[in-house]
Amino acid sequence: TINIFFPDIIKEQNRELRGTQRAISRDRAALEKQEKQLELEIKKMAKTGNKEACKVLAKQLVQLRKQKNRTYAVSSKVTSMSTQTKVMNSQMKMAGAMSATAKTMQAVNKKMDPQKTLQTMQNFQKENMKMEMTEEMINDTLDDIFDASDEEEESQDIVNQVLDEIGIEISGKMAKAPSAARGLPSASASTAATISDEEIERQLKALGVD
């Protein structure tokens, strides 16, 4: 209850202190005005030679200046009190913030089970490792597929080159064989046109192509 109403108390005190400060300033201004009037009156009495009047007015001037000095002292004290209340208000706000934070942490700590939190982290790590392994396996499989495809394309290119060298088109039709191809026996156009399947297989084997 005290913490709830404490800020309101400080605000009320600050309002009172500001009001007191304004009242002191008004009193000081009035004293300064009277001080100037006394100084003029003393000068006037001095010119006329009235020493007794000068003494009385001088005593009044001394008392008035003392009172004016007291207003400065009181004003300084009021300012100090106002500063202290502001500091206390700030401290109470910080205390309230820390209290709210402490309650929040308590609530969070009650909800958070260290064992469950640890288990969650371990499960996350485990599943993450599984995902990484799965990704790696998929990548390896894809690499194998594409590598095999590349090898197959390379092997097909070799076969096509060999067939072209011995005068056989990819479509299987016979073509006119060259007179000589990398050490192979020369053949006439008529002979190349009537090459049998057995002869083609024999020539492929001779080139090392199964």
Phi, psi and chi 1 to 4 in degrees:
 res  aa     phi    psi   chi1   chi2   chi3   chi4
   1 THR       -  -41.4  -55.8      -      -      -
   2 ILE   -62.7  -42.2  -65.1  176.3      -      -
   3 ASN   -65.4  -32.8  -68.3  -25.9      -      -
   4 ILE   -68.3  -43.5  -65.5  175.5      -      -
   5 PHE   -91.4   -9.1  -67.3  104.9      -      -
   6 PHE   -59.4  -45.4 -170.1   79.3      -      -
   7 PRO   -58.9  -37.7  -25.2   36.2      -      -
   8 ASP   -65.5  -38.1  -65.6  -26.4      -      -
   9 ILE   -63.0  -43.4  -65.9  173.3      -      -
  10 ILE   -63.4  -43.0  -68.8  178.7      -      -
  11 LYS   -60.4  -43.1  -70.4  179.7 -179.5  178.9
  12 GLU   -62.9  -43.1 -178.1   64.0   26.9      -
  13 GLN   -63.0  -40.4  -72.0  179.9  -16.0      -
  14 ASN   -63.5  -38.8  -76.2  -28.4      -      -
  15 ARG   -62.9  -42.2  -77.2 -165.3  -66.0  -92.7
  16 GLU   -65.6  -39.7  -67.4  179.3    0.1      -
  17 LEU   -66.2  -40.2  -70.1  172.3      -      -
  18 ARG   -64.4  -39.3  -72.5 -166.2  -63.1  -91.0
  19 GLY   -64.3  -41.0      -      -      -      -
  20 THR   -63.9  -40.3  -59.0      -      -      -
  21 GLN   -63.2  -40.9 -167.2   72.7  -81.5      -
  22 ARG   -65.4  -40.4  -71.5 -167.8  -64.8  -92.0
  23 ALA   -64.1  -41.8      -      -      -      -
  24 ILE   -63.6  -40.4  -67.1  172.6      -      -
  25 SER   -62.5  -40.4  -63.2      -      -      -
  26 ARG   -65.1  -42.1  -72.6 -166.4  -62.6  -91.2
  27 ASP   -62.1  -41.3  -69.4  -17.2      -      -
  28 ARG   -64.2  -42.5 -173.7 -175.2  -55.7  117.1
  29 ALA   -61.5  -40.0      -      -      -      -
  30 ALA   -66.5  -39.7      -      -      -      -
  31 LEU   -65.5  -39.1  -70.2  171.4      -      -
  32 GLU   -64.7  -37.6  -71.3  175.0  -11.3      -
  33 LYS   -64.7  -43.8 -175.4  176.3 -179.4 -179.8
  34 GLN   -64.7  -35.2  -67.1  178.2   15.7      -
  35 GLU   -61.4  -44.7 -178.8 -177.6   10.9      -
  36 LYS   -65.2  -38.9  -69.1  178.7 -179.4  179.3
  37 GLN   -64.7  -40.3  -69.2  175.8  -10.6      -
  38 LEU   -64.7  -40.9  -77.4  173.2      -      -
  39 GLU   -61.2  -43.0  -71.5  174.8   -7.6      -
  40 LEU   -65.0  -39.8  -68.1  173.1      -      -
  41 GLU   -66.2  -40.4 -168.7   67.7   22.7      -
  42 ILE   -63.3  -42.4  -69.5  170.9      -      -
  43 LYS   -62.3  -38.7  -69.8  177.1 -179.3  179.2
  44 LYS   -65.3  -43.9 -176.9  178.1  178.7 -179.0
  45 MET   -66.7  -34.8  -69.1  -62.9  103.4      -
  46 ALA   -65.3  -37.7      -      -      -      -
  47 LYS   -66.4  -32.3  -72.3  179.5 -179.9 -179.5
  48 THR   -84.6   -8.1   60.9      -      -      -
  49 GLY    83.5   15.1      -      -      -      -
  50 ASN   -87.0   88.0 -167.5  -18.9      -      -
  51 LYS   -68.1  -39.6  -65.7 -178.3  179.6 -179.3
  52 GLU   -63.6  -42.5  -68.3  -61.2  -34.2      -
  53 ALA   -64.3  -37.8      -      -      -      -
  54 CYS   -62.1  -40.0  -73.9      -      -      -
  55 LYS   -65.7  -43.7  -70.3 -179.8 -179.7  179.9
  56 VAL   -64.3  -46.1  173.5      -      -      -
  57 LEU   -65.1  -34.5  -67.2  174.5      -      -
  58 ALA   -65.1  -41.0      -      -      -      -
  59 LYS   -63.0  -40.7  -71.0  179.6 -179.4  179.8
  60 GLN   -62.8  -39.2  -68.3  178.6    7.5      -
  61 LEU   -63.9  -40.5 -178.5   60.3      -      -
  62 VAL   -62.2  -46.3  170.0      -      -      -
  63 GLN   -63.2  -40.7  -67.4  -62.2  -37.7      -
  64 LEU   -64.2  -41.5 -170.4  146.6      -      -
  65 ARG   -66.9  -35.8  -72.6  177.2  175.4  175.7
  66 LYS   -61.8  -42.8  -74.4 -177.7  179.1  179.8
  67 GLN   -64.6  -39.0 -178.2   61.7   22.6      -
  68 LYS   -63.8  -40.4 -173.0  179.3   70.6  171.4
  69 ASN   -64.2  -35.1  -70.6  -24.8      -      -
  70 ARG   -63.7  -35.1  -67.3 -169.5 -172.3  101.3
  71 THR   -64.2  -35.3   63.5      -      -      -
  72 TYR   -65.8  -42.2  -77.4  111.7      -      -
  73 ALA   -64.2  -45.1      -      -      -      -
  74 VAL   -65.6  -41.1  173.5      -      -      -
  75 SER   -60.4  -40.3  179.3      -      -      -
  76 SER   -64.1  -39.2  176.8      -      -      -
  77 LYS   -66.7  -41.1 -176.8   64.3  176.9  176.2
  78 VAL   -63.1  -42.4  171.4      -      -      -
  79 THR   -60.7  -41.7  -59.0      -      -      -
  80 SER   -62.3  -44.0  176.7      -      -      -
  81 MET   -63.1  -39.6  -68.7  177.2   62.6      -
  82 SER   -62.7  -40.4  177.9      -      -      -
  83 THR   -64.8  -41.2  -58.7      -      -      -
  84 GLN   -63.4  -40.7  -71.9  177.2   -9.4      -
  85 THR   -66.1  -36.3   55.7      -      -      -
  86 LYS   -65.2  -40.5  -70.0  178.1 -178.7  178.9
  87 VAL   -63.8  -44.5  171.0      -      -      -
  88 MET   -62.4  -39.0  -69.8  179.6   64.4      -
  89 ASN   -63.3  -42.2 -171.5   27.5      -      -
  90 SER   -63.6  -41.3  176.9      -      -      -
  91 GLN   -64.8  -39.8  -70.0  174.6  -17.2      -
  92 MET   -65.6  -36.7  -70.1  -56.8  -61.4      -
  93 LYS   -64.1  -42.4  -72.7 -179.5  179.5  178.9
  94 MET   -65.5  -39.8  -71.3 -170.8  -68.2      -
  95 ALA   -63.2  -41.5      -      -      -      -
  96 GLY   -64.2  -39.0      -      -      -      -
  97 ALA   -64.6  -43.0      -      -      -      -
  98 MET   -66.7  -36.1  -72.4 -172.6  -70.8      -
  99 SER   -64.1  -45.0  176.2      -      -      -
 100 ALA   -63.6  -39.9      -      -      -      -
 101 THR   -64.5  -41.0  -57.2      -      -      -
 102 ALA   -62.7  -41.5      -      -      -      -
 103 LYS   -64.4  -40.1  -69.1  179.7 -179.5  178.5
 104 THR   -62.9  -44.5  -58.8      -      -      -
 105 MET   -64.0  -38.5  -71.2 -169.8  -67.3      -
 106 GLN   -62.2  -43.5  -70.6  175.1   -2.0      -
 107 ALA   -63.9  -41.9      -      -      -      -
 108 VAL   -65.6  -43.1  171.9      -      -      -
 109 ASN   -63.4  -33.7  -73.0  -27.6      -      -
 110 LYS   -68.0  -36.7  -72.7 -179.4 -179.4  179.2
 111 LYS   -76.1  -29.6  -65.6  -68.2 -177.1 -179.5
 112 MET   -91.4  118.2  -69.4 -177.3   62.3      -
 113 ASP   -95.2  118.3 -173.6  -12.2      -      -
 114 PRO   -54.2  -40.3  -24.4   34.0      -      -
 115 GLN   -66.2  -42.1  -65.9  -63.1  -31.4      -
 116 LYS   -66.5  -39.6  -70.3 -177.4  179.0  179.8
 117 THR   -62.5  -44.0  -57.3      -      -      -
 118 LEU   -62.8  -41.8  179.5   60.5      -      -
 119 GLN   -63.6  -40.1 -176.7   65.0   38.1      -
 120 THR   -61.7  -44.0  -60.5      -      -      -
 121 MET   -64.0  -40.9  -64.2  174.7   66.0      -
 122 GLN   -65.9  -40.6  -69.2  175.8  -16.3      -
 123 ASN   -62.9  -41.3  -70.6  -21.3      -      -
 124 PHE   -60.5  -45.7  171.7   80.8      -      -
 125 GLN   -62.7  -40.9 -174.8  177.3    8.5      -
 126 LYS   -64.5  -47.9 -178.4  178.3  179.0 -179.0
 127 GLU   -66.7  -33.7  -64.5  -57.6  -36.9      -
 128 ASN   -65.2  -40.8 -172.2   56.0      -      -
 129 MET   -63.9  -40.4  -69.0  178.6   62.7      -
 130 LYS   -61.3  -43.8  -73.9 -177.8  178.8 -180.0
 131 MET   -62.5  -43.0 -177.3  177.0  -66.9      -
 132 GLU   -63.2  -40.9  -69.0  178.2   -6.3      -
 133 MET   -65.0  -42.5  -68.7  176.1   62.7      -
 134 THR   -61.8  -43.4  -57.9      -      -      -
 135 GLU   -62.2  -41.2 -177.6 -179.9    1.8      -
 136 GLU   -65.0  -40.8 -175.3  176.7   -4.0      -
 137 MET   -64.4  -41.9  -68.9  172.2   62.8      -
 138 ILE   -63.0  -43.5  -67.6  173.6      -      -
 139 ASN   -62.4  -42.1  -71.1  -25.8      -      -
 140 ASP   -62.1  -42.5  -69.4  -17.4      -      -
 141 THR   -63.4  -43.6  -58.0      -      -      -
 142 LEU   -63.0  -40.9  -69.4  173.5      -      -
 143 ASP   -61.3  -42.5  -69.5  -20.1      -      -
 144 ASP   -62.4  -41.7  -68.3  -18.4      -      -
 145 ILE   -63.6  -48.0  -68.5  173.0      -      -
 146 PHE   -70.8  -35.3  -73.1  113.0      -      -
 147 ASP   -63.2  -43.8  -70.8  -16.4      -      -
 148 ALA   -62.8  -40.0      -      -      -      -
 149 SER   -62.3  -40.9  177.2      -      -      -
 150 ASP   -63.1  -42.9  -67.3  -19.1      -      -
 151 GLU   -63.7  -39.1  -68.8  176.7   -1.5      -
 152 GLU   -65.5  -41.5 -177.6  178.5   -7.7      -
 153 GLU   -64.8  -38.9  -70.4  179.0   -0.2      -
 154 GLU   -66.1  -42.2 -177.2  179.2   -3.2      -
 155 SER   -63.7  -40.2  176.2      -      -      -
 156 GLN   -64.8  -37.5 -174.0   63.2   36.5      -
 157 ASP   -61.6  -40.0  -70.8  -19.8      -      -
 158 ILE   -64.0  -44.9  -65.1  174.0      -      -
 159 VAL   -61.2  -44.0  171.8      -      -      -
 160 ASN   -62.6  -38.9  -68.2  -22.3      -      -
 161 GLN   -64.3  -43.9 -178.7 -179.7   -3.4      -
 162 VAL   -64.4  -44.3  172.3      -      -      -
 163 LEU   -61.5  -38.9  -68.2  174.3      -      -
 164 ASP   -65.0  -36.1 -176.5   65.6      -      -
 165 GLU   -66.5  -33.5  -72.1  176.5   -7.0      -
 166 ILE   -96.6    8.3   61.4  175.9      -      -
 167 GLY    85.4   28.3      -      -      -      -
 168 ILE  -114.9  125.5  -59.1  175.7      -      -
 169 GLU   -76.8  159.5  -65.0 -179.2   -2.3      -
 170 ILE   -62.8  -32.5  -61.0  175.6      -      -
 171 SER   -70.1   -9.8   61.0      -      -      -
 172 GLY   100.1   -9.9      -      -      -      -
 173 LYS   -72.8  152.8  -64.8 -179.7  179.9  178.9
 174 MET   -81.4  143.7  -65.0  -52.1 -149.4      -
 175 ALA  -124.9  167.2      -      -      -      -
 176 LYS   -71.3  117.9 -170.8  174.2 -176.0  178.9
 177 ALA   -77.0  147.4      -      -      -      -
 178 PRO   -70.9  161.1   24.4  -33.5      -      -
 179 SER   -67.3  -31.4   58.7      -      -      -
 180 ALA  -150.2  138.7      -      -      -      -
 181 ALA  -141.9  103.8      -      -      -      -
 182 ARG    47.2   53.8  -61.5 -169.2  179.0 -177.6
 183 GLY    86.5   -2.3      -      -      -      -
 184 LEU   -76.7  151.5  -68.1  176.1      -      -
 185 PRO   -62.9  143.2  -20.6   31.5      -      -
 186 SER   -72.9  153.0   60.1      -      -      -
 187 ALA  -142.1  147.2      -      -      -      -
 188 SER   -80.2  164.9   62.3      -      -      -
 189 ALA   -63.2  -38.3      -      -      -      -
 190 SER   -68.6  -38.0   60.0      -      -      -
 191 THR   -66.3  -41.8  -55.9      -      -      -
 192 ALA   -64.2  -31.1      -      -      -      -
 193 ALA   -74.2  -18.7      -      -      -      -
 194 THR  -115.0   24.9   58.4      -      -      -
 195 ILE   -68.2  134.0  -64.4  176.6      -      -
 196 SER   -83.9  168.2   64.6      -      -      -
 197 ASP   -62.6  -39.7  -67.8  -20.0      -      -
 198 GLU   -61.1  -38.8  -69.2   79.5    6.5      -
 199 GLU   -67.4  -37.9 -177.7   61.7   17.3      -
 200 ILE   -64.0  -44.5  -67.5  173.3      -      -
 201 GLU   -63.5  -39.8  -69.5  179.8    0.0      -
 202 ARG   -62.9  -41.2 -174.5 -174.3   65.8   76.3
 203 GLN   -69.3  -36.1  -67.3 -178.2    4.3      -
 204 LEU   -63.9  -42.0  -72.2  175.6      -      -
 205 LYS   -64.4  -37.1  -72.8 -179.3 -179.8 -179.1
 206 ALA   -62.7  -32.0      -      -      -      -
 207 LEU   -84.7   -0.9  -66.4  173.2      -      -
 208 GLY    82.4   20.8      -      -      -      -
 209 VAL  -111.1  117.7  179.4      -      -      -
 210 ASP   -86.1      -  -65.6  -29.8      -      -
